[in-house]
Amino acid sequence: MNKRLFRTQFNQMENIEKQVLMESLAARYDMTFLGLHTFDRWGQSCTTGIFKKDGREFVFVPGDTVTLGWEQFAVGLNQESREELEYLFREWEMERDPEEMIRESMAPVRQAAIGPMLVGRELEEINWEPVKMDDPRLTVHPDWLKEFRDFAWSDSSSLTLHQSARIERTEKGFQICIYNHTDYDALLAGLEKQGLSLPTADEWAYLCGGGCRTLFPWGDGLDYSMRLRWFEDMDEDENRPYDMEEPNFFGLSIAYDPYMREVVQADRLTTCGGDGGCNICGGLGPFLGFLPCSPHCKPEVQEDKELNGDYDFYRPIIRVENHD
């Protein structure tokens, strides 16, 4: 077993050694090695390799044996989170212990041995396929084209025809996509053909939390100084990412939007990292709104196999075969 692919040894290596190891991975998996980068966030850090393949950026995440799941506060709720929950309990006329209520949504505490991986840095859409305006699948729908023409004269930045087609304004003109209905098995089969997989729920929890024992990677409560999607208007500076979208300690943009569910590898369609926005839609406020983004939240097993392009997203990974 190559121990250098695991976090303790990997973090102790000199950069020159890491460079050689990363170059060998790039050659093995037919990737372009872009260089080493240090990601430092929320008290964890990792200097690791960034790669490119087929237009995607991947990052090497070393393996580790970690404790996942949650049953109690490591530090305790901060005052703002506690006040937010107490306010909700008063509204609902409920006598609840916040810790007990949170525990109901969390996966049980467990040890997990996580292998080394090359991980897609960004979430990817599932059902939307970019097409040209003269694609026959579009031109058979004159009503769609009329809506696109009306959109082109409007001030809007995008128009989506539910699970059919969409058009977005870009710097270079318009980007048009059509919606393909697809299911979980088709997604897995398509990824396998490219030599890719999805992370399991345990792997996902590690990528998201790095083995943190707090409720979120940064602590037990919500950090209200962060710019949170759905709760902060970004008009004055449109192009800044929201705080949780910024790369984490592994260089991944992960679990930053409760509306976006990450599909993971399991026996049935299972998602982590968001609840499709149910809590936010239900007016439950930022803390419970973002609770599904906790690395420890119970994975959600979906009713059927059909993927929903509005809420389901995926992150491709390559498990690094661990031989010397």
PyMOL commands that set and color helices and strands:
alter all, ss='L'
color gray80, all
select helices_A, chain A and resi 3-5+7-12+15-28+79-92+98-105+136-139+142-152+184-193+201-209+235-237+243-245+278-281+285-293
alter helices_A, ss='H'
color red, helices_A
select strands_A, chain A and resi 32-41+44-53+56-61+64-68+110-114+117-120+124-125+128-131+158-161+165-170+173-179+261-264+270-272+300-301+312-314+317-319
alter strands_A, ss='S'
color yellow, strands_A
deselect
rebuild
show_as cartoon
